[in-house]
Each structure stands twice: as structure tokens, then as C-alpha cells.
Amino acid sequence: MFFNLEFVYLCGFEVKATASVEFFNKRNNMIDAFVTYIQAERRYSALTVRNYRHDIESFMTWCASNRGIPTEKFNPTMVTAEDIREWIIYRMDSDKIGASSMNRELSSLRSFYKYLRRQNIISQDIFCRITALRTPRKLPTFVPETRMTPLLDNIREKSQDGDFLEQRNALIIALFYSCGIRLAELQGIHIGDFSSDLKTLHIRGKGDKHRMIPILPEMTLRIRAYIERLQNMGLSTEANRPLIVSQLGGALSRSSIHRIVEAELGGANVQGKKSPHVLRHTFATHLLNKDADMRDIQELMGHSSLRTTQHYTHNSISQLQEVYKRAHPHK
């Protein structure tokens, strides 16, 4: 007897070991059930779910090809630790991916096989001897204050005097820099996520974790002016509508927002990498340079671990070293 797996998980029931073979006798059934689990129970974001599925399916396709088995007939229970090691070598040697990307793929596979063990589909932990690859620590890239100040002055003028696209694009830059939010978080902001006085913003972050971010007075005025412009254009400003929209009122894609940030930073002669995440790093680094408390920054950015936030201390130390070299009389 077969059941709709998505219905089973959405209703909160757990597939028992006695039915496991019947439920998961096909490769796609296993992957679909796992995807439903991380969507419905773990509340992973749509992007994370998509990446997990892609990583798992790519690995299974490679395993089948490596063994000369048709993809549709390859069963995930056939995988061994040796397959995983060969996959790592193949991806890094043939596909030239880096250690951090490889670790992300391994994380997807590790979660999938942990899930299969809990469902008693497999009994052995094939990842017990597979360790994460060492990655060089990279300092977060950020925009120096000397570059950020003229950029902010420029977008302030656009907010006041520009057309809709200029006003919206300026708001995107200002939200990233003043709130330190992620790209997916900005894309997911609805008008109703702001408090009625537009002084706080409710963010749904990674792993469905929620946090509140205070809005600076200037940003409150900017957001209010933007919402009024939407109304004047005849676009909906209902609470469930996305904040960042096109001229027709549709939500912007991640790639569109990324291109806007890249163009705005490039237009301001910002050097190096230009992305929403750079503005997020800039937010944290500038706060730290102004002596903000580390735990407050952690809360604002939605970091689950203080160790993640502490990476920004290296930027501050690097800045101090440069000042030391330039100014110390006995350098």
C-alpha cells in the first residue's frame, strides 16, 4: 500500500520502519520524502531545498554512471564511503570546485543519509570517516567608510529627486547597509513585516529563525516615501505584498536584486567584489569599528554562533594594522 509522502509529512506523521521499504523502494521516493521533510519540518528556505535536491541528484547520477547502472535504477542505499571519497576527488579534480563548495555538497549528502538512518532505510553511517575539507579563512569583503559615505549621499538624492526605479534601487542599497540583511531576506520582505510606525522590521532568516531589526529614522522616512510612491502608481501596498517590486508590482528575483546592487556599487567606483553580501559585511564591520557590542551585532545579523560574528574582528585588526603602519613614529 502506498501513501502520498508529502501528505504524510505535512500532517506531522512519521513513516515507521515497518513501512520503510515499501515507501522508499525507489530512488526518487527517498529524495522526495527527504525534500518534503526539510521543507515541512525543518522549514528550510526554498533556495536551500533546491540546492540540497540538486546536490543529492547530481551525486546519484554520477554514482549510477560510475557503476554503469541506469540512473533510474540506482538506489541510494547502494552508496558506500568509497563512493563519497571518489566523488570528492572527481568534483575537485575534474570539475575544479573549491573546498568550501565541496563542503556544502557534502553537507547536503550527510543530511540526506542521516535522514535515511533515522528512517531505518540504512543502518550504517557511511559519513563517519568523511571529514570536512579544510578551507582557507577569508576575511569578509567590505566597503570602506570613505567609499560608503559618497554612495549614501548619492542614493539619498535619488530617493528624493529620482524616478521610481532610482528610488527603489536606492532603497535596496540602504536596506542592505542599514539592516545587514541577506539577499533572500530582503527579497522576502513584505510591507506588513514593518511595524505600523515603520520603526522595526520583522525578518524571517535562515532555518526559519525570526528576528526584529530597528529602523533608523532616516530609513523610516525613506520607506514611507517609497510606499506612498507605490500607492500613487496604483500598486498594491497590502500587508502581504512584497516591498521590493518592479514597475508592474511583481516581486523582483534574486538575480535582479543582485544586478542592481552590482550596478550601484560599480557606479560609485567601489573596488573589488560587488554584491548584497558585501553590503551585509560592510554593515557588520562598520558597527564593530564604532565599538558596537559583538553580541548585539550577532543578534542583528541573525548569526546562530558568535564565532561567525567574530570573523569581523579580523577586518578591524587589519584596519588598525594599516593605521599603525602609516602613523606610528617608529614604524
C-alpha positions in Angstrom: 0.0 0.0 0.0 1.4 3.4 -1.0 0.7 6.8 0.5 1.3 10.4 -0.6 4.5 11.1 1.2 4.0 14.9 1.1 0.6 14.5 2.8 2.1 12.2 5.4 4.8 14.7 6.4 2.7 17.8 6.2 0.2 16.2 8.6 3.0 15.6 11.0 3.2 11.8 10.8 6.4 9.9 10.7 7.0 6.9 8.4 7.8 3.9 10.5 10.5 1.4 9.9 8.0 -1.4 9.2 6.7 0.5 6.1 10.1 1.9 5.1 11.0 -0.5 2.3 7.6 -0.1 0.8 7.7 3.7 1.0 11.2 4.1 -0.2 11.7 1.4 -2.7 12.6 3.9 -5.4 15.4 6.4 -5.6 13.1 9.4 -6.3 10.7 8.4 -3.4 13.6 8.7 -1.0 14.8 12.0 -2.3 11.2 13.4 -2.5 10.5 12.3 1.1 13.6 13.9 2.3 12.8 17.2 0.5 9.3 17.2 2.0 10.9 16.7 5.4 13.3 19.6 5.2 10.5 21.8 3.8 7.7 20.9 6.2 9.6 20.0 9.4 12.9 21.7 9.2 11.5 24.8 7.4 14.5 25.2 5.2 14.3 28.1 2.7 13.3 27.4 -0.9 16.9 28.1 -2.1 18.4 25.7 0.4 15.9 23.0 -0.5 16.7 23.5 -4.2 20.4 23.2 -3.5 20.0 20.1 -1.4 18.0 18.3 -4.1 20.4 19.3 -6.8 23.4 18.1 -4.8 21.8 14.8 -4.0 20.5 14.1 -7.5 23.9 15.1 -9.1 25.7 12.7 -6.8 23.2 9.8 -7.5 23.5 10.4 -11.3 27.3 10.3 -11.0 27.2 7.1 -8.9 25.0 5.4 -11.4 27.2 6.4 -14.3 30.3 5.4 -12.4 28.9 1.9 -11.9 27.3 1.5 -15.3 23.8 1.4 -14.0 20.9 3.3 -15.5 20.2 6.4 -13.3 16.6 5.5 -12.7 17.6 2.1 -11.3 20.3 3.3 -8.9 19.3 3.0 -5.3 20.8 5.4 -2.7 21.3 2.5 -0.3 24.0 1.2 -2.6 26.3 4.1 -1.8 29.5 3.5 0.2 32.0 5.7 1.9 34.4 4.9 -1.0 31.8 6.3 -3.5 31.8 9.6 -1.5 35.6 9.8 -1.5 35.7 9.2 -5.2 33.0 11.9 -5.7 35.2 14.4 -3.8 38.2 13.6 -6.0 36.1 13.8 -9.1 34.5 17.1 -8.2 37.7 18.8 -7.2 40.0 17.4 -9.9 37.6 17.2 -12.9 35.1 20.0 -12.1 37.7 22.2 -10.3 35.4 23.2 -7.4 36.8 24.6 -4.2 36.9 23.2 -0.7 34.0 25.4 0.5 31.7 24.4 -2.4 32.7 20.7 -1.8 31.8 21.0 1.9 28.4 22.4 1.0 27.7 19.4 -1.2 28.9 17.0 1.5 26.6 18.7 4.0 23.6 18.1 1.7 24.6 14.4 1.3 25.3 14.0 5.0 21.9 15.3 5.9 20.2 13.0 3.4 21.9 9.9 4.7 21.3 10.9 8.3 17.7 11.1 7.5 17.7 7.6 5.8 19.3 6.2 9.0 16.6 7.7 11.2 14.0 6.0 8.9 15.9 2.7 9.2 16.4 2.6 5.5 20.2 2.1 6.1 21.9 1.0 9.2 25.5 2.2 8.8 26.8 5.8 9.0 28.8 6.0 5.7 29.9 9.5 6.6 31.5 8.6 9.9 35.0 8.7 8.4 34.3 11.6 5.9 35.5 14.9 7.4 35.0 18.4 6.0 37.8 19.7 3.9 40.0 22.4 5.3 39.3 25.8 3.8 41.5 28.9 3.9 40.0 31.6 6.1 39.0 34.6 4.0 38.3 38.0 5.5 34.8 39.3 4.7 35.0 41.9 2.0 33.5 45.2 2.9 33.2 48.8 1.5 35.4 51.3 3.4 33.6 54.2 5.0 35.4 56.6 2.7 33.6 54.9 -0.2 30.3 54.3 1.6 29.7 57.9 2.5 29.5 59.3 -1.0 27.5 56.3 -2.1 24.9 57.1 0.7 24.9 60.7 -0.3 24.2 59.8 -3.9 21.3 57.4 -3.1 19.8 60.0 -0.7 19.5 62.4 -3.6 18.0 59.6 -5.8 15.4 58.9 -3.1 14.3 62.5 -3.1 14.5 63.5 -6.8 14.7 60.3 -8.9 12.1 58.3 -10.7 10.6 55.1 -9.3 13.5 52.8 -10.3 16.1 55.1 -8.9 14.1 55.4 -5.6 13.6 51.7 -5.4 17.3 50.9 -6.2 18.4 53.4 -3.6 16.1 51.8 -1.0 17.7 48.4 -1.8 21.2 49.6 -1.1 20.0 51.5 2.0 18.2 48.4 3.4 21.2 46.1 2.9 23.6 48.6 4.5 21.4 49.8 7.4 19.9 46.5 8.3 22.6 44.0 7.5 20.1 41.6 5.9 20.8 38.7 3.5 19.7 38.8 -0.2 16.9 36.2 0.4 15.8 38.1 3.5 15.4 41.3 1.5 13.6 39.6 -1.3 11.2 38.1 1.3 10.2 41.3 3.0 6.5 42.1 2.8 5.1 45.5 3.6 3.4 44.1 6.7 6.7 43.0 8.1 7.3 46.6 9.2 5.6 47.8 12.4 2.8 50.3 11.9 5.2 53.2 12.6 7.9 51.8 10.3 10.4 51.7 13.2 11.0 48.0 13.3 11.3 45.2 10.7 10.5 41.6 11.3 12.9 39.3 9.4 12.5 35.6 8.7 16.0 34.3 8.4 17.8 31.0 7.8 16.3 28.0 9.3 13.0 29.9 9.8 14.6 31.9 12.6 12.9 35.2 13.3 14.5 38.5 14.5 13.5 42.1 14.9 15.7 44.9 13.4 15.3 48.5 14.4 14.9 51.0 11.6 16.8 54.3 11.7 14.7 57.5 11.5 16.1 58.4 8.0 15.2 54.9 6.8 11.7 55.2 8.2 11.2 58.4 6.1 12.7 56.7 3.0 10.4 53.6 3.4 7.3 55.7 3.9 8.1 57.8 0.8 8.6 54.6 -1.2 5.3 53.1 -0.1 3.5 56.3 -0.9 5.0 56.2 -4.3 3.7 52.7 -4.8 0.2 53.9 -3.9 0.5 56.9 -6.3 1.4 54.4 -9.1 -1.7 52.4 -8.3 0.3 49.4 -7.0 -0.9 47.4 -4.0 0.5 48.2 -0.6 -1.4 45.5 1.3 0.5 43.9 4.2 1.0 40.6 2.2 2.6 42.4 -0.8 6.4 42.3 -1.4 8.2 45.5 -0.6 10.7 45.4 -3.5 8.8 45.2 -6.7 9.0 46.0 -10.4 7.1 48.9 -12.1 4.3 46.5 -12.6 4.2 45.4 -9.0 5.7 42.0 -9.3 8.4 40.8 -6.8 12.0 41.1 -8.0 14.1 38.0 -8.5 17.3 37.4 -6.6 19.3 37.8 -9.7 17.6 41.2 -10.5 18.4 42.5 -7.0 22.0 41.2 -7.3 22.4 43.1 -10.6 21.0 46.3 -9.1 23.5 46.2 -6.2 26.4 45.4 -8.5 25.5 48.3 -10.8 25.0 50.8 -7.9 28.3 49.8 -6.3 30.1 49.9 -9.6 28.6 53.4 -10.3 30.1 54.6 -7.0 33.5 53.3 -8.0 33.6 50.7 -5.3 36.5 48.3 -5.9 36.6 44.6 -5.7 33.6 42.3 -5.2 30.2 44.0 -5.6 27.2 42.1 -4.1 24.5 42.2 -1.5 26.7 40.2 0.9 29.4 42.8 0.6 26.9 45.3 2.0 26.0 42.9 4.8 29.7 42.6 5.7 30.0 46.3 5.5 27.2 46.8 8.0 28.8 44.5 10.5 32.4 45.8 10.0 31.3 49.5 10.4 29.3 48.7 13.5 32.3 46.9 15.0 34.6 49.8 14.1 32.2 52.1 16.0 32.5 49.9 19.1 29.2 48.1 18.9 28.8 45.1 21.1 29.7 41.8 19.4 26.5 40.1 20.7 24.3 42.9 19.5 25.8 42.6 16.0 25.2 38.8 16.2 21.6 39.4 17.1 21.1 42.0 14.3 22.7 39.7 11.7 20.9 36.6 12.8 24.1 34.6 13.4 23.4 31.4 15.4 27.0 31.3 16.6 29.1 34.2 18.0 32.1 32.6 16.2 30.6 33.6 12.9 30.3 37.2 14.0 33.8 37.2 15.4 35.2 36.9 11.8 34.6 40.7 11.5 37.1 41.4 14.2 39.9 40.4 11.8 38.8 43.2 9.5 39.1 45.7 12.4 42.5 44.4 13.3 43.7 44.7 9.7 42.4 48.3 9.7 44.3 49.0 12.9 47.5 47.5 11.4 47.3 49.8 8.4 46.8 52.8 10.7 49.7 51.7 12.8 52.0 51.4 9.7 51.0 54.8 8.4 51.1 56.8 11.7 53.5 55.2 14.2 56.7 57.3 14.5 58.9 54.2 14.8 57.2 52.1 12.1 
